[in-house]
Amino acid sequence: MPNVTNQVSLEKAQKNFIHVGAAEKKHTGMGRKPTDMDVREEDWRLLDLQKDNVEKPQRGINYADSYPIYDTTVLYYWRETYWRKLNS
């Protein structure tokens, strides 16, 4: 499988979704409607770069190789168990 990178940052994608309903404007109208199974966690919030310790993308580095694979829920930046919060 080819290495595919995000075209927009998580911060920008969240803002785009609020304004146009998609992570990127070119994908507006292409997603499915939410179902009853699509429930947002009560504590979820928008990413805050002043508060959240997120990695800075660098060309040639596959950050997924450094993610903890045993429990992917530690990747949720809004939770107290966020792995980069615990490591900072």
N, CA, C and O atoms as a DFTB+ gen file, in Angstrom:
352 C
 N C O
     1  1       0.841      -1.168       0.000
     2  2       0.000       0.000       0.000
     3  2       0.893       1.240       0.000
     4  3       1.855       1.299       0.765
     5  1       0.598       2.219      -0.832
     6  2       1.425       3.421      -0.886
     7  2       1.279       4.242       0.388
     8  3       0.244       4.192       1.054
     9  1       2.318       4.994       0.721
    10  2       2.283       5.868       1.881
    11  2       1.435       7.089       1.547
    12  3       1.821       7.913       0.718
    13  1       0.276       7.200       2.196
    14  2      -0.647       8.303       1.938
    15  2      -0.648       9.208       3.166
    16  3      -0.870       8.752       4.287
    17  1      -0.400      10.484       2.940
    18  2      -0.397      11.422       4.052
    19  2      -1.651      12.275       4.013
    20  3      -2.288      12.431       2.971
    21  1      -1.992      12.826       5.171
    22  2      -3.125      13.744       5.233
    23  2      -2.773      14.999       4.448
    24  3      -1.637      15.472       4.477
    25  1      -3.754      15.519       3.757
    26  2      -3.535      16.737       2.984
    27  2      -3.756      17.982       3.833
    28  3      -3.248      19.055       3.509
    29  1      -4.509      17.844       4.915
    30  2      -4.749      18.961       5.828
    31  2      -4.478      18.474       7.252
    32  3      -4.582      17.281       7.537
    33  1      -4.135      19.391       8.130
    34  2      -3.893      19.035       9.525
    35  2      -5.216      18.706      10.211
    36  3      -6.288      19.045       9.710
    37  1      -5.128      18.046      11.354
    38  2      -6.330      17.747      12.128
    39  2      -7.029      19.035      12.528
    40  3      -8.255      19.122      12.457
    41  1      -6.270      20.032      12.946
    42  2      -6.860      21.312      13.338
    43  2      -7.651      21.931      12.178
    44  3      -8.785      22.372      12.363
    45  1      -7.054      21.962      10.995
    46  2      -7.709      22.533       9.816
    47  2      -8.905      21.682       9.392
    48  3      -9.944      22.220       9.011
    49  1      -8.765      20.361       9.456
    50  2      -9.862      19.475       9.073
    51  2     -11.068      19.671       9.982
    52  3     -12.204      19.657       9.509
    53  1     -10.839      19.854      11.281
    54  2     -11.946      20.087      12.201
    55  2     -12.646      21.403      11.871
    56  3     -13.876      21.468      11.862
    57  1     -11.880      22.437      11.603
    58  2     -12.472      23.737      11.245
    59  2     -13.235      23.638       9.930
    60  3     -14.336      24.174       9.808
    61  1     -12.654      22.952       8.943
    62  2     -13.346      22.753       7.666
    63  2     -14.671      22.024       7.876
    64  3     -15.685      22.390       7.282
    65  1     -14.663      20.993       8.721
    66  2     -15.872      20.208       8.937
    67  2     -16.981      21.073       9.524
    68  3     -18.146      20.934       9.152
    69  1     -16.617      21.962      10.439
    70  2     -17.608      22.869      11.019
    71  2     -18.215      23.758       9.934
    72  3     -19.422      24.000       9.927
    73  1     -17.376      24.242       9.022
    74  2     -17.830      25.210       8.021
    75  2     -18.430      24.590       6.760
    76  3     -19.395      25.126       6.216
    77  1     -17.875      23.465       6.283
    78  2     -18.349      22.893       5.014
    79  2     -18.829      21.451       5.118
    80  3     -19.309      20.895       4.130
    81  1     -18.710      20.829       6.298
    82  2     -19.194      19.464       6.471
    83  2     -18.255      18.383       5.997
    84  3     -18.662      17.230       5.860
    85  1     -16.993      18.731       5.740
    86  2     -16.001      17.754       5.300
    87  2     -14.607      18.233       5.726
    88  3     -14.394      19.427       5.937
    89  1     -13.675      17.306       5.848
    90  2     -12.320      17.654       6.258
    91  2     -11.627      18.540       5.222
    92  3     -10.815      19.398       5.569
    93  1     -11.958      18.322       3.948
    94  2     -11.429      19.145       2.864
    95  2     -12.604      19.614       2.009
    96  3     -13.546      18.857       1.775
    97  1     -12.547      20.841       1.553
    98  2     -13.643      21.405       0.755
    99  2     -13.959      20.549      -0.464
   100  3     -15.121      20.425      -0.851
   101  1     -12.926      19.954      -1.073
   102  2     -13.153      19.149      -2.278
   103  2     -13.957      17.880      -1.988
   104  3     -14.440      17.234      -2.918
   105  1     -14.108      17.514      -0.707
   106  2     -14.875      16.319      -0.340
   107  2     -16.269      16.648       0.179
   108  3     -16.973      15.755       0.652
   109  1     -16.677      17.900       0.102
   110  2     -17.993      18.304       0.576
   111  2     -19.075      17.482      -0.133
   112  3     -19.082      17.369      -1.359
   113  1     -19.980      16.916       0.655
   114  2     -21.085      16.126       0.104
   115  2     -20.735      14.690      -0.223
   116  3     -21.600      13.951      -0.691
   117  1     -19.505      14.264       0.003
   118  2     -19.089      12.917      -0.370
   119  2     -19.190      11.911       0.777
   120  3     -19.118      10.705       0.545
   121  1     -19.354      12.389       1.999
   122  2     -19.416      11.492       3.156
   123  2     -20.814      10.972       3.401
   124  3     -21.784      11.463       2.825
   125  1     -20.908       9.982       4.253
   126  2     -22.219       9.441       4.611
   127  2     -22.793      10.241       5.777
   128  3     -22.060      10.917       6.498
   129  1     -24.079      10.160       5.948
   130  2     -24.757      10.805       7.070
   131  2     -24.462      10.001       8.344
   132  3     -24.308       8.781       8.275
   133  1     -24.382      10.662       9.494
   134  2     -24.157       9.931      10.752
   135  2     -25.313       8.978      11.050
   136  3     -26.460       9.227      10.679
   137  1     -24.984       7.898      11.720
   138  2     -26.001       6.941      12.158
   139  2     -26.129       7.027      13.680
   140  3     -25.389       7.771      14.323
   141  1     -27.051       6.284      14.246
   142  2     -27.209       6.246      15.697
   143  2     -25.971       5.673      16.392
   144  3     -25.765       5.895      17.585
   145  1     -25.160       4.946      15.649
   146  2     -23.933       4.365      16.213
   147  2     -22.803       5.389      16.286
   148  3     -21.814       5.161      16.982
   149  1     -22.930       6.493      15.593
   150  2     -21.901       7.536      15.573
   151  2     -22.159       8.509      16.722
   152  3     -22.837       9.523      16.561
   153  1     -21.606       8.176      17.874
   154  2     -21.828       8.971      19.072
   155  2     -20.507       9.628      19.479
   156  3     -19.484       8.957      19.620
   157  1     -20.546      10.922      19.661
   158  2     -19.354      11.662      20.088
   159  2     -19.184      11.487      21.601
   160  3     -20.153      11.570      22.357
   161  1     -17.956      11.248      22.028
   162  2     -17.697      11.137      23.463
   163  2     -18.054      12.444      24.160
   164  3     -17.861      13.526      23.606
   165  1     -18.565      12.338      25.351
   166  2     -19.012      13.509      26.102
   167  2     -17.884      14.529      26.301
   168  3     -18.131      15.733      26.246
   169  1     -16.667      14.068      26.528
   170  2     -15.544      14.976      26.795
   171  2     -14.800      15.428      25.541
   172  3     -13.833      16.184      25.639
   173  1     -15.239      14.972      24.353
   174  2     -14.551      15.360      23.123
   175  2     -14.600      16.878      22.964
   176  3     -15.571      17.534      23.342
   177  1     -13.520      17.415      22.393
   178  2     -13.438      18.845      22.112
   179  2     -12.537      19.036      20.907
   180  3     -11.802      18.129      20.518
   181  1     -12.599      20.213      20.323
   182  2     -11.705      20.536      19.219
   183  2     -10.264      20.522      19.694
   184  3      -9.977      20.801      20.857
   185  1      -9.380      20.199      18.797
   186  2      -7.949      20.242      19.076
   187  2      -7.544      21.675      19.407
   188  3      -7.983      22.619      18.752
   189  1      -6.714      21.828      20.415
   190  2      -6.207      23.139      20.827
   191  2      -4.683      23.066      20.826
   192  3      -4.086      22.479      21.728
   193  1      -4.055      23.659      19.817
   194  2      -2.598      23.554      19.681
   195  2      -1.849      24.226      20.829
   196  3      -0.673      23.935      21.049
   197  1      -2.508      25.115      21.558
   198  2      -1.877      25.734      22.717
   199  2      -1.880      24.786      23.915
   200  3      -1.069      24.936      24.829
   201  1      -2.772      23.829      23.913
   202  2      -2.975      22.938      25.059
   203  2      -2.523      21.506      24.787
   204  3      -1.984      20.842      25.671
   205  1      -2.745      21.037      23.565
   206  2      -2.520      19.632      23.234
   207  2      -1.131      19.407      22.645
   208  3      -0.706      20.126      21.741
   209  1      -0.447      18.427      23.155
   210  2       0.894      18.075      22.710
   211  2       0.784      17.150      21.489
   212  3       0.701      15.930      21.631
   213  1       0.786      17.742      20.300
   214  2       0.717      16.945      19.079
   215  2       2.033      17.068      18.321
   216  3       2.704      18.098      18.375
   217  1       2.382      16.016      17.625
   218  2       3.652      16.012      16.895
   219  2       3.618      16.987      15.732
   220  3       2.566      17.233      15.141
   221  1       4.750      17.525      15.418
   222  2       4.898      18.420      14.274
   223  2       5.342      17.567      13.082
   224  3       6.406      16.950      13.133
   225  1       4.552      17.524      12.024
   226  2       4.910      16.701      10.871
   227  2       6.252      17.101      10.273
   228  3       6.566      18.284      10.147
   229  1       7.031      16.100       9.910
   230  2       8.309      16.318       9.243
   231  2       8.398      15.359       8.073
   232  3       8.084      14.176       8.199
   233  1       8.826      15.878       6.937
   234  2       8.922      15.077       5.720
   235  2       9.797      13.837       5.960
   236  3      10.882      13.920       6.536
   237  1       9.288      12.689       5.499
   238  2      10.048      11.448       5.564
   239  2       9.889      10.666       6.858
   240  3      10.468       9.588       6.997
   241  1       9.119      11.181       7.804
   242  2       8.919      10.475       9.068
   243  2       7.499       9.925       9.109
   244  3       6.531      10.665       8.937
   245  1       7.386       8.619       9.338
   246  2       6.079       7.983       9.462
   247  2       5.735       7.922      10.946
   248  3       6.188       7.027      11.660
   249  1       4.932       8.877      11.404
   250  2       4.620       8.973      12.824
   251  2       3.832       7.777      13.326
   252  3       3.901       7.455      14.512
   253  1       3.093       7.117      12.465
   254  2       2.323       5.947      12.891
   255  2       3.240       4.858      13.441
   256  3       2.805       4.045      14.256
   257  1       4.508       4.828      13.007
   258  2       5.446       3.832      13.524
   259  2       5.750       4.054      15.002
   260  3       6.185       3.125      15.682
   261  1       5.531       5.261      15.512
   262  2       5.831       5.545      16.918
   263  2       4.606       5.449      17.812
   264  3       4.728       5.564      19.032
   265  1       3.424       5.240      17.234
   266  2       2.208       5.182      18.040
   267  2       2.142       3.877      18.824
   268  3       2.563       2.829      18.333
   269  1       1.619       3.942      20.027
   270  2       1.440       2.705      20.797
   271  2       0.344       1.857      20.156
   272  3      -0.788       2.319      20.015
   273  1       0.661       0.639      19.772
   274  2      -0.313      -0.170      19.038
   275  2      -1.160      -1.053      19.937
   276  3      -2.148      -1.617      19.467
   277  1      -0.821      -1.195      21.190
   278  2      -1.553      -2.076      22.088
   279  2      -2.918      -1.505      22.466
   280  3      -3.852      -2.267      22.719
   281  1      -3.049      -0.193      22.510
   282  2      -4.318       0.443      22.886
   283  2      -4.424       1.768      22.145
   284  3      -3.887       2.780      22.596
   285  1      -5.102       1.764      21.028
   286  2      -5.164       2.978      20.212
   287  2      -6.004       4.084      20.844
   288  3      -5.977       5.217      20.362
   289  1      -6.746       3.788      21.904
   290  2      -7.517       4.846      22.549
   291  2      -6.611       5.878      23.222
   292  3      -7.069       6.974      23.545
   293  1      -5.347       5.551      23.436
   294  2      -4.432       6.539      24.024
   295  2      -4.047       7.608      22.998
   296  3      -3.341       8.559      23.336
   297  1      -4.500       7.465      21.757
   298  2      -4.260       8.479      20.729
   299  2      -5.289       9.607      20.786
   300  3      -5.153      10.590      20.058
   301  1      -6.310       9.491      21.626
   302  2      -7.378      10.491      21.707
   303  2      -6.907      11.654      22.566
   304  3      -6.845      11.537      23.790
   305  1      -6.577      12.762      21.942
   306  2      -5.955      13.911      22.607
   307  2      -6.819      14.532      23.703
   308  3      -6.279      15.203      24.583
   309  1      -8.112      14.337      23.685
   310  2      -9.007      14.956      24.667
   311  2      -9.120      14.131      25.952
   312  3      -9.684      14.602      26.940
   313  1      -8.591      12.911      25.945
   314  2      -8.680      12.056      27.128
   315  2      -7.497      12.273      28.066
   316  3      -6.413      12.680      27.647
   317  1      -7.731      11.994      29.321
   318  2      -6.657      12.088      30.320
   319  2      -5.559      11.058      30.046
   320  3      -4.425      11.236      30.491
   321  1      -5.877      10.000      29.331
   322  2      -4.915       8.937      29.039
   323  2      -4.136       9.163      27.745
   324  3      -3.418       8.270      27.295
   325  1      -4.269      10.347      27.140
   326  2      -3.552      10.647      25.884
   327  2      -2.065      10.407      26.067
   328  3      -1.459      10.960      26.985
   329  1      -1.475       9.605      25.221
   330  2      -0.094       9.165      25.394
   331  2       0.910      10.287      25.376
   332  3       1.897      10.224      26.110
   333  1       0.705      11.324      24.561
   334  2       1.666      12.426      24.510
   335  2       1.521      13.349      25.715
   336  3       2.460      14.058      26.075
   337  1       0.350      13.340      26.336
   338  2       0.164      14.097      27.574
   339  2       0.957      13.421      28.680
   340  3       1.620      14.081      29.481
   341  1       0.880      12.111      28.712
   342  2       1.580      11.363      29.745
   343  2       3.094      11.411      29.555
   344  3       3.848      11.268      30.517
   345  1       3.540      11.614      28.304
   346  2       4.975      11.629      28.009
   347  2       5.564      13.037      27.985
   348  3       6.751      13.199      27.704
   349  1       4.763      14.050      28.271
   350  2       5.292      15.415      28.184
   351  2       5.607      15.989      29.551
   352  3       6.061      17.129      29.652
